[in-house]
């Protein structure tokens, strides 16, 4: 039995050597055929056609887009002043009431001051006398009946009397308190007949037409905001109004690095109060741009943001873009070249310079 196994193993080995030799000889033949002696019965391999990908594309629709800069603000009075007593004394009259209106220059409070008023009258009489004396001295001088020094003394006396009257008038004027501008009386701190001292608070007056919305813009958006431009304001009560940017500060807040802005809103009926929360939309200078879906934004190998576009030659290219706004309709981008179509499907499967088969996007 062992002898039979040895004979079988020997036969298997001989068969394997013969099979290997046959394969080698066949390979050599194939190599020769490849070297230029092709067998007449063997057909040449067919050349593989290049792959042309199919993509969807649309014509870009260019628009002049004004980017919205949205801020939070609060309404404030155009003018606000705290009236204070200019002298001490008892309040003789008070033309102020909470919520009432005052006109610019109107006398809103008068203090008692009989001595001060008397001094004003005396100064007026003294000045009138000195002016008559001066008139007499001028006539005498012209007639040669008095000296030039007497005329000079008369003029000096008249000037001194005029100065004394001005001082008396200033003292009497301090008894009368006037409104510096037209507005609404927000608060009154005194009562008729009350004794007040110099500097004591009397009332607060607000000027609410126009009313201001104060907000702050970032240093990034500062260059897009200018005085005189239009702003849209939405108040917390739902009121929407158009206003005008009146001020753009040129110095940033040290804490926030933002720049204060003021928007003036018309308020002729004084219905808008000070201190109301507001949302402000400022609009940058219009820029030529295209609105595209967010899904078609792609990245170049260097990480640059852009789109895949295709020209008239149907060669795909990468176009770098800048996102200037984000709207409900899509991203607003600038930098899209003229004369190209934007690839909307298959943009991540093609490379720069690759030939593509373009079909119009459904619905375009």
HELIX and SHEET records of a PDB file:
HELIX    1   1 UNK A    2  UNK A   34  1                                  33    
HELIX    2   2 UNK A  114  UNK A  142  1                                  29    
HELIX    3   3 UNK A  148  UNK A  173  1                                  26    
HELIX    4   4 UNK A  222  UNK A  224  5                                   3    
HELIX    5   5 UNK A  294  UNK A  296  5                                   3    
SHEET    1   A 5 UNK A 298  UNK A 299  0                                        
SHEET    2   A 5 UNK A 305  UNK A 310 -1                                        
SHEET    3   A 5 UNK A 341  UNK A 345 -1                                        
SHEET    4   A 5 UNK A  53  UNK A  59 -1                                        
SHEET    5   A 5 UNK A 356  UNK A 360  1                                        
SHEET    1   B 4 UNK A  62  UNK A  65  0                                        
SHEET    2   B 4 UNK A 287  UNK A 292 -1                                        
SHEET    3   B 4 UNK A 330  UNK A 334 -1                                        
SHEET    4   B 4 UNK A 322  UNK A 327 -1                                        
SHEET    1   C 8 UNK A 101  UNK A 102  0                                        
SHEET    2   C 8 UNK A 183  UNK A 188 -1                                        
SHEET    3   C 8 UNK A 201  UNK A 218 -1                                        
SHEET    4   C 8 UNK A  68  UNK A  84 -1                                        
SHEET    5   C 8 UNK A 277  UNK A 283 -1                                        
SHEET    6   C 8 UNK A 230  UNK A 235 -1                                        
SHEET    7   C 8 UNK A 240  UNK A 248 -1                                        
SHEET    8   C 8 UNK A 258  UNK A 265 -1                                        
SHEET    1   D 4 UNK A 176  UNK A 178  0                                        
SHEET    2   D 4 UNK A 107  UNK A 111 -1                                        
SHEET    3   D 4 UNK A  89  UNK A  94 -1                                        
SHEET    4   D 4 UNK A 195  UNK A 196 -1                                        
SHEET    1   E 3 UNK A 298  UNK A 299  0                                        
SHEET    2   E 3 UNK A 305  UNK A 310 -1                                        
SHEET    3   E 3 UNK A 316  UNK A 320 -1                                        
END                                                                             
